Amino acid sequence: MNQLISRDAKGKIRVVEISYEWDDNLHAYAIYRTTGILGGKMTEQPNIYIKVGKASRTLKEQVELEYKSNIKKYLDKGYKLLEEELESYTEDQLNEIIGDVVTDSSGFAKHMLAKQADKVKDSSIEKVKTWAVSIKIDGRLMPSLNSANSGNPEMGILS
């Protein structure tokens, strides 16, 4: 079993437990996921059943690939994989592992979703002195700063 943690928008620590095992009744592997808040109620997510290997993989190879893929999805959302059991950490240690800023699996700060400039009030745009901008190059996000607002909100945000 693997355990992952992250911080939600309200500052609480979110926990994911994920594991897989063989289910004799279904003759398939089942990937089990449980999510919740540290010290709160844990909710079971729908199980993922793997009955056949794909692309000439064995069933065992297929389930391991799907399992790693599920873990990577959580890492990409900013979760951190714990090396030991969750119970062996203090809350301070967990806070140190998570950090103050939510990051992606590469350790970069996660980008906020952008809004269209024409859907934002001018008063909101004028309050910002420095813009943090993500420019998409070849499908990758490149963080950069634009300190000069040209007066045109779209140019100020996107340049």
C-alpha distance (Angstrom), angle and dihedral (degrees) to the residues before:
residue distance angle dihedral
M1 . . .
N2 3.79 . .
Q3 3.78 125.6 .
L4 3.80 125.4 -156.7
I5 3.80 130.7 -173.3
S6 3.80 136.5 -163.3
R7 3.78 139.6 162.8
D8 3.80 119.1 -108.6
A9 3.82 127.5 -145.8
K10 3.82 90.8 -90.0
G11 3.81 92.2 54.7
K12 3.81 96.1 -107.3
I13 3.80 122.3 134.2
R14 3.81 112.8 -110.1
V15 3.81 119.2 -154.6
V16 3.82 131.1 -156.4
E17 3.80 122.7 -170.7
I18 3.79 115.9 -168.7
S19 3.80 130.7 178.3
Y20 3.79 141.6 147.6
E21 3.78 136.3 -145.9
W22 3.79 142.0 162.5
D23 3.82 116.8 -85.1
D24 3.83 109.9 -151.9
N25 3.80 93.8 -167.0
L26 3.81 93.9 57.1
H27 3.82 96.6 30.7
A28 3.80 88.4 -130.8
Y29 3.77 142.0 98.6
A30 3.80 115.9 -101.2
I31 3.80 124.6 -152.3
Y32 3.80 109.6 -150.7
R33 3.83 122.0 -158.1
T34 3.79 128.2 -175.9
T35 3.82 123.0 -177.7
G36 3.78 134.9 -176.6
I37 3.78 148.3 113.3
L38 3.80 121.8 -61.1
G39 3.79 108.0 -93.4
G40 3.81 91.5 6.5
K41 3.78 138.7 88.6
M42 3.81 117.0 -47.1
T43 3.81 117.9 -145.8
E44 3.79 123.8 -152.4
Q45 3.79 113.3 -130.7
P46 3.82 121.1 -146.7
N47 3.80 111.4 -75.7
I48 3.79 119.5 -113.7
Y49 3.82 113.0 -136.9
I50 3.80 121.8 -157.2
K51 3.80 113.2 -165.0
V52 3.82 102.7 161.5
G53 3.75 138.3 27.6
K54 3.80 117.2 -116.5
A55 3.81 131.3 -145.1
S56 3.83 93.0 18.9
R57 3.82 93.0 -53.6
T58 3.77 122.7 137.1
L59 3.79 118.9 -114.0
K60 3.82 90.8 -106.1
E61 3.83 91.8 50.7
Q62 3.81 90.4 48.0
V63 3.81 94.7 52.0
E64 3.81 91.9 47.0
L65 3.80 89.9 50.8
E66 3.83 92.6 48.7
Y67 3.81 90.6 45.7
K68 3.81 92.6 52.3
S69 3.80 89.4 45.6
N70 3.82 90.9 55.2
I71 3.81 91.1 49.7
K72 3.83 90.4 49.0
K73 3.82 90.6 52.7
Y74 3.80 89.7 57.2
L75 3.83 91.9 44.9
D76 3.82 89.0 52.2
K77 3.82 88.6 53.3
G78 3.81 89.4 57.5
Y79 3.81 101.5 -94.1
K80 3.82 119.3 144.0
L81 3.80 120.8 -138.0
L82 3.81 113.0 -127.3
E83 3.79 118.0 -134.7
E84 3.81 94.4 -154.9
E85 3.81 135.8 30.0
L86 3.82 113.9 -64.0
E87 3.81 91.5 -122.1
S88 3.83 91.4 61.5
Y89 3.83 91.8 65.5
T90 3.80 128.3 79.0
E91 3.81 118.3 -134.9
D92 3.83 89.5 -107.9
Q93 3.81 90.7 54.5
L94 3.82 90.3 49.8
N95 3.80 90.7 50.0
E96 3.81 89.2 51.4
I97 3.83 91.2 51.0
I98 3.81 93.0 49.1
G99 3.81 97.2 42.1
D100 3.78 126.6 -163.1
V101 3.81 97.9 -76.4
V102 3.80 124.2 59.4
T103 3.81 109.2 -125.0
D104 3.78 136.1 -171.9
S105 3.81 123.2 -118.2
S106 3.84 90.3 -81.0
G107 3.80 92.8 56.4
F108 3.83 95.9 -108.6
A109 3.80 119.4 134.0
K110 3.80 109.9 -96.3
H111 3.78 114.3 -108.9
M112 3.77 121.6 -120.9
L113 3.77 117.0 -123.4
A114 3.78 111.9 -98.8
K115 3.78 125.1 -123.9
Q116 3.76 124.8 -145.6
A117 3.79 109.9 -99.6
D118 3.81 93.0 -130.3
K119 3.83 89.7 59.3
V120 3.83 94.3 54.4
K121 3.81 123.1 83.3
D122 3.81 115.0 -110.1
S123 3.81 89.2 -128.4
S124 3.82 89.6 60.4
I125 3.78 92.2 49.3
E126 3.82 93.3 48.6
K127 3.85 92.0 54.2
V128 3.80 93.0 64.9
K129 3.81 116.2 88.0
T130 3.83 97.9 -179.6
W131 3.78 125.4 29.5
A132 3.81 123.7 -146.4
V133 3.78 104.9 -150.4
S134 3.79 135.0 -174.1
I135 3.78 115.5 -151.1
K136 3.76 117.0 -164.8
I137 3.80 112.9 -134.4
D138 3.82 118.2 174.7
G139 3.81 90.5 -19.2
R140 3.82 93.9 -52.5
L141 3.79 127.0 111.9
M142 3.79 115.3 -124.4
P143 3.82 115.2 -164.9
S144 3.81 113.6 -139.8
L145 3.79 139.8 153.6
N146 3.77 130.3 -120.2
S147 3.79 112.5 -166.9
A148 3.81 97.6 174.6
N149 3.77 117.0 76.1
S150 3.79 106.1 -161.3
G151 3.80 93.2 -155.1
N152 3.78 89.9 -105.3
P153 3.83 105.0 100.1
E154 3.79 94.0 -149.7
M155 3.79 92.5 49.9
G156 3.79 91.4 44.1
I157 3.79 92.2 53.2
L158 3.77 101.3 37.3
S159 3.79 104.5 36.3
